[in-house]
Amino acid sequence: MVFYSITGNLTEQEDEKPNGHVEPDSTVDVVVESGEEKREEWDNYFDFILSCIGYAVGLGNVWRFPYLCYENGGGAFLLPYIIMLLACGLPLFFMELSFGQFASKGTVSVWNISPLFRGVGIGMLIPSALVAIYYNVIIAWTVYYAFKSFSFPNLPWISCNNTWNTDKCYDDFLNTTRTIGLNRTEYVRATEEFWIYNVHGLTDSFGDFGGMNWHLLGCLAASWTVVYLCLIKGVKSAGKVVYFTAVFPYVVLVILFFRAVTLPGAGDGVAFYIIPKFADILSIRPWRAAATQIFYSLGISFGGLMTFASYNKFHNNCYRDAIIVAFTNCGTSIFAGFVIFSTIGFMAHSSGLKVEEVVASGPGLAFIAYPEALAKLPGAQFWSFIFFVMLFTLGLDSEFATIETVVTAIVDELPPHRKWWKPYITLTSCIVGFLSGILIVTKNGLYTFTLINDYSAGFSLMVIAATYSLVISWVYGLDRFCKDIECMIGFKPGLYWRICWSVVIPVLLAVIILLSFVFYTRGRYGDYIFPATAEVFGWIMTLASFLAIPGYMVYALIYLADHDTILERVKFLMKPNREWGPLLNVNRKEAGYPEIVSSVDNRASEKKLPDEVKYNKGYDDVDFRNGDTARDQRGRLDSRDSGSTRASSVFMTIDQERERRQRQRHGSDGRRTSASSRHMSDGGEDGRGRIMSHDGRSTGRSSATVDMPDLMGERRRQRYRHMSEDLTPPPSPTFTNITDKSYI
């Protein structure tokens, strides 16, 4: 069936691709009968909820959470972690889900809510991109360990009879070292030497490049290839992969838990994990670490939650989803902590050391403690392979979200007829990520990895979260935001959520940020303290997210507002623009927002259509791309900058368009013109004097009273001028000047 778009594009349904895009030479992204752009959606609810769980429950739950506990006194970290979950993590998680779902936009475009703060969305993309780069390096490590798990008769990391081992190597199975007479404090476990000397060939300093680890480079290329193949069709393909990747890790963790708690000395490790040292709680370090881990673990301020939620149906219960995913994620972290600290307790028992002395903390903790526990299971090669496949799947889930966040943010900023570029943008993002990650798979790459991990998403995540919490609560208005949520889920958030969003989160994060600067310590890996050059590199990454917010403000004040004073420009840019609100007009009506029409390119389409089928909108003298305003044929204002308007017709068949124009001219022109001089250009009369269209359908009107469509542009413009002089349009408010939606 043939349809007209708002610009007159004549398209056919069969030209549509299965994924919602049209052929690349088309001038529109998607043509639907309602005139609205079609956005990708999850196939079903479980695609979304498992993707969110997979995004939140990632490698950070297995290696980052345990090593932060280990580094910050065990239980001294656990208590602040739970407090930060309830005070910041859960409320922000719900805010991001509801924010993205309501607008159905990506991380940057969603800031139509307050264009002055669009830099917040850009700031989210920077840590997302950095984390995507180094996160796939962790996935590459798991690939390497998985391949090494096929070594027979023994796993390569449990003995000291290898070329990479030193004289201090301690063989836990034989309970011996390569050098007689060493103190226990000088021992280096075989698993730790495998990690340092075989996997990384770690150099002595940050400045010592040392060469390339070719085995890790190959694993990195393989991991990026898998990521691209899983994202090639966007959330449609990623939503199916998570059915395995989100569920499989829990099976492996349960098996490892029951094995670990039965090892001798496991109780000592669990005691260190759950019993807090109150002297450590009084310091700022565990609180800052707990806040950072909450942001890492839940994916707050990275933009992934907004991106995933933007593909939801409008009335999805995001309140329920936020509670389910947040508590599942944090419960998984705590459960994984029992597994790894039971193993550390066993390692301390077998080596005669204290729990806090058994291994050096850092990202390699999961690659040191877990492999040793796996080596003691019957069929160690099989369980080792299964464990590292689990880590691989955990990493993939989170990597999907970070890459999709960046890609969606870029695609949402493209004009509709360019959105079919998404697969190519995904491919480009993966290639850039691979090339950037090469620096981390060199022999000093572990230092670079630790630096990026510490500086890329620490302070910046908290600043971004505090900013968007303040903007939504105090600039947009907490009551308005709660009404928007009520429109989606049927009820307003309670007092707990309101207090956390408007007061607790900004104040708590501001205190943590301030104290973190006051008690700042230089970055380190183990006993090695990073040099000043590394510190500068780290702070550049941190400030990049910071400066995106004020940097975009300056740009917006200069180029996006033409008011006389700075104060007027600020006020104008702080208000929602006409595109803010639900994506679909049916939801916009329900939420009290004016309808909008999708923007498409009119220039190419005009060349493709013959004159006799072009859509006469009555806007011949107006270029909407320049933000001009004009009256349509019903005398209503229409503008690309006004959210109060709507088109007289969006999509219609050719015959429907002819009839519509006949009725409009008869009713608005006030003149009865004989069609005898023009009816041959469009149709003829039947035996009863009724005007007939080309396909023989009667218009039902007499030739004496019906004005046939004028197909000449100049004559159309003359009629338009006549109508605009006779008709006075009703006043129409501009959405950017509205402080509430009561006018609807």
Secondary structure, DSSP 4 states (H G I P E B T S, - for coil): -EEE-TT--EEEGGGB-TTS-B-TT-S-S---TTS-------SSHHHHHHHHHHHHSSHIIIIIHHHHHHHTTTHHHHHHHHHHIIIIIHHHHHHHHHHHHHHT--TTGGGGG-GGGHHHHHHHHHHHHHHHHHHHHHHHHHHHHHHHTT-SSS-TTS-S-STT--TTEEETTTTEESSTT--GGG-EEHHHHIIIIIII---SSTT----B-HHHHHHHHHHHHHHHHHHTTTHHHHHHHHHHHTTHHHHHHHHHHHHHTTSTTHHHHHHHHHS--HHHHTSHHHHHHHHHHHHHHHTTTSSHHHHHHTTS-TT--HHHHHHHHHHHHHHHHHHHHHHHHHHHHHHHHHHT--GGGSS--SGGGTTTHHHHHHTTSTTHHHHHHHHHHHHHHHHHHHHHHHHHHHHHHHHHTS-GGGGGGHHHHHHHHHHHHHHHHGGGGBTTHHHHHHHHHHHTTSHHHHHHHHHHHHIIIIIIIHHHHHHHHHHHHSS---HHHHHIIIIIHHHHHHHHHHHHHHT----EETTEEPPHHHHHHHHHHHHHHHHHHHHHHHHHHHHS---SSHHHHHHHHHS--TT-S-SSHHHHHHHT----------HHHHHHS-GGG----S-TT--GGGT-EEE-TTS-EEETT-TT---S-SS--HHHHHHHHHHHHHHHS------TTTGGGT-EE-TTSEEE-TTS-EEEEETTT--PPP--HHHHHHHHHHHHHH--PPP---GGG-SSSTT-
